[in-house]
C-alpha cells in the first residue's frame, strides 16, 4: 500500500473490483453527509448514479492539484488519503472520512482494491 508502483501488488484477483458492486454499497452505509436529502450536507454527492462521476478523475476541493480518485494510484487519490486520515500530509484539510465512525481495515481495503485495480465503474 503506498506508491503507485506498489499498488500493482494488490493482486490479479482484484482486477474485477468495480464501484457499483463493491464500493457503492459501502458508500451508501458510511457516507451519510454525501447522500443527505433534501439538502446535501457535503460539498458533492455520493448518491447512486452520481457518486462515480463525482469521484473518478475529478480534482479534490481541498487539494485541487490532486484528483479525488486517480485510477491505479492510491497515494495520488485524495479520497484514499481522507479515509486513512493522512490528508494533512499532502496539504489537505479536515478530518478523516467518515468523521463520526471511520472505516475499519476491511472497509478501507475495499477502497484500496478498487482504486489500485483501476477504479472501474
Secondary structure per residue as TSV (DSSP state, phi and psi in degrees):
chain	resnum	aa	ss	phi	psi
A	1	X	-	360.0	114.7
A	2	X	-	169.3	-120.7
A	3	X	S	-71.1	167.3
A	4	X	H	-64.7	-24.6
A	5	X	H	-66.9	-39.3
A	6	X	H	-74.8	-18.6
A	7	X	H	-62.0	-30.6
A	8	X	G	-65.0	-20.7
A	9	X	G	-74.8	-1.7
A	10	X	G	-60.3	-36.0
A	11	X	-	121.6	149.7
A	12	X	G	-63.2	-33.3
A	13	X	G	-62.7	-15.2
A	14	X	G	-89.3	-3.6
A	15	X	T	-59.4	-25.0
A	16	X	T	-92.9	4.3
A	17	X	-	-64.0	125.6
A	18	X	B	-129.1	156.6
A	19	X	I	-62.8	-52.9
A	20	X	I	-58.7	-44.4
A	21	X	I	-81.9	-35.7
A	22	X	I	-109.2	-35.1
A	23	X	I	-98.8	-43.3
A	24	X	H	-56.3	-40.8
A	25	X	H	-60.0	-38.0
A	26	X	H	-67.5	-44.6
A	27	X	H	-58.7	-43.9
A	28	X	H	-57.9	-38.6
A	29	X	H	-81.7	-31.9
A	30	X	H	-107.1	-21.9
A	31	X	-	-109.6	61.4
A	32	X	G	-60.9	-41.0
A	33	X	G	-62.7	-30.5
A	34	X	G	-84.2	2.2
A	35	X	T	-130.8	5.9
A	36	X	-	-64.3	149.6
A	37	X	S	-139.9	148.7
A	38	X	S	-80.7	-15.6
A	39	X	S	-109.2	126.0
A	40	X	-	-70.6	127.9
A	41	X	S	-91.9	4.6
A	42	X	S	-128.4	163.4
A	43	X	S	-72.4	-11.1
A	44	X	S	-152.2	154.4
A	45	X	-	-85.6	139.7
A	46	X	-	-119.3	26.3
A	47	X	S	-69.6	150.6
A	48	X	T	-53.7	137.5
A	49	X	T	89.1	-15.6
A	50	X	T	-120.8	-28.1
A	51	X	H	-58.4	-52.4
A	52	X	H	-56.7	-48.5
A	53	X	H	-65.9	-24.6
A	54	X	H	-87.7	-5.6
A	55	X	H	-110.2	-52.1
A	56	X	B	-82.0	122.4
A	57	X	T	76.2	11.3
A	58	X	-	-104.2	132.4
A	59	X	B	-62.1	142.3
A	60	X	-	-68.2	145.7
A	61	X	S	-72.7	-36.0
A	62	X	S	-76.1	-38.2
A	63	X	S	-133.2	84.9
A	64	X	T	-59.5	-17.2
A	65	X	T	-79.6	-8.0
A	66	X	S	-109.8	147.2
A	67	X	B	-84.9	150.7
A	68	X	S	-59.0	-48.1
A	69	X	B	-135.7	120.3
A	70	X	-	-107.3	107.7
A	71	X	T	-51.0	129.4
A	72	X	T	81.9	-0.4
A	73	X	-	-131.2	91.3
A	74	X	G	-56.5	-57.1
A	75	X	G	-76.1	1.2
A	76	X	G	-109.0	11.3
A	77	X	B	-111.8	111.2
A	78	X	H	-61.0	-35.7
A	79	X	H	-59.8	-41.5
A	80	X	H	-60.1	-42.4
A	81	X	H	-66.6	-38.9
A	82	X	H	-65.2	-42.1
A	83	X	H	-71.9	-17.6
A	84	X	H	-97.5	-8.2
A	85	X	T	73.4	24.1
A	86	X	-	-111.6	15.9
A	87	X	G	-64.0	-27.1
A	88	X	G	-65.5	-26.3
A	89	X	G	-66.1	-18.4
A	90	X	G	-114.2	16.8
A	91	X	T	86.3	12.1
A	92	X	-	-76.2	-177.7
A	93	X	-	-141.4	-179.6
A	94	X	S	78.8	-163.7
A	95	X	-	-115.8	175.0
A	96	X	-	-55.4	149.1
A	97	X	S	-117.3	138.4
A	98	X	S	-71.4	146.5
A	99	X	S	-73.8	-35.2
A	100	X	S	-76.7	-41.6
A	101	X	S	-135.4	90.5
A	102	X	-	-56.7	153.8
A	103	X	-	-64.2	144.5
A	104	X	-	-81.7	176.5
A	105	X	H	-59.9	-41.0
A	106	X	H	-65.7	-39.9
A	107	X	H	-67.3	-40.3
A	108	X	H	-64.0	-34.6
A	109	X	H	-62.0	-30.9
A	110	X	H	-61.8	-48.1
A	111	X	H	-62.9	-42.8
A	112	X	H	-59.3	-49.9
A	113	X	H	-62.1	-43.6
A	114	X	H	-63.1	-49.9
A	115	X	H	-65.5	-49.0
A	116	X	H	-61.6	-30.9
A	117	X	T	-90.9	10.7
A	118	X	T	110.9	5.0
A	119	X	-	50.9	51.4
A	120	X	B	-71.0	150.8
A	121	X	-	-64.5	360.0
